[in-house]
Amino acid sequence: MSKVEQLVVLGATGSIGLSTLDVVSRNPERFAVFALAAGKNAEQMAELCIAHQPKFAVMADQQAASALSNLLTNSECNTQVLAGVEAMCELAAHTDVDAVMSAIVGAAGLLPTLSAVEAGKKVLLANKESLVMSGQLFIDKVKQHGATLLPIDSEHNAIFQCMPASLQNTSGLLADNGVSKILLTGSGGPFLKRDLATLSSVTVAEAVAHPNWSMGQKISVDSATMMNKGLEFIEAKWLFNCCASDIEVVIHPQSIIHSMVQYQDGSVLAQMGNPDMRTPIAHALAFPERVDAGVKPLDFSQMADFTFTKPDYARYPNLKLAIDACEMGQGATTTVNAANEIAVAAFLNGQIGFTDIYRINAETLNATQNINVQTLDEILACDQAARVKATEFVKRGIN
């Protein structure tokens, strides 16, 4: 019997983190929680610590760490509480750790994820922003340090499962391995058929109500604008060593086919399943084996028709913006990602309208073009500059 894998969960209190812990709890003979990390939710983290008994828990916020310590004082939990990004980085690289779930939302997840990569860990990547921001640098570090990179996004995990074994085991050219195209599916979100003229009046409640998936607020808004699919497009480019022309976005409202790989002989392999993130999480945790994820299997006799359409860029301008940024280079993708985080936060806080998200993203990209980034410091500086510029556009109000 193989040893129990020690796992660090970055972003433990989020949707992906909680789903990961659910899969872990179903397979205690395979996985154990070494450390949990989160932002500010001390109450939920206390519950997770009591349930999973990790050796360490890290809160990004010092005040939240103090609150967590107080909550655990009279419990039977001996978890050591730490604070700050540096502590997250240290635990992600800890010698006793086998695998790291990278599920912190946004750019905040980059440094701890890179620490895991540089320590040669098995990295389960749910934080797409790490690749969107750092691209080639990230992939080079994976190769340099012998880390294993497994995608958690349902689409990229589906693509990985549909790839030939030669490309699962090592990076290579798609064409040299019989692959002609990656078909990246997306549901189209809650506004697939909404009158375009009414999108400017979309409320926060409407935007976060995804028809198929249960997700956090930020990614739900990204799904509504399809910026999420744009970021996934960029992520796919780096994960699968391909060009933008090798990837095609397909709208599939039912979210049953999670993505497809088209081969040179005319075959198309599709990965299917109920829309439940525990499936890709379980796949990556146990790869190349399979474990129970607690997911209800598909019942094909009860399924409606599958439908597919091309994306309408008038409806989803953020998708086109992200694809354009992908072709422009690393500085552009870092900029768009940073601007989008600022714009979505402003929308969720009631500062801007739904369609202002695109305008802020586009204006920020236009204002910061031709930035050449190669080093980590340059990437972080580009990210910060884009945030400052996007914040200015939010404060001005774009008419």
Secondary structure by P-SEA (a helix, b strand, c coil): cccbbbbbbcccccaaaaaaaaaaaaccccccccccccccaaaaaaaaaaaccccbbbbccaaaaaaaaaaaccccccbbbbbcaaaaaaaaacccccccccccccccccaaaaaaaaacccccccccccccccaaaaaaaaaaabbbbbbccaaaaaaaaacccccccbbbbcccccccbbbbbbccccccccccccccccccccccccccccccaaaaaaaaaaaaaaaaaaaaaaaaccccccbbbbbbccccccccccccccbbbbbbccccaaaaaaaaacccccccccccccccccccbbbbbcccccccaaaaaaaaaaaacaaaaaaaaaaaaaaaaaaaaccccccaaaaaaaaaaaaccccccccaaaaaaaaaaaaaaaaaaaaaccc
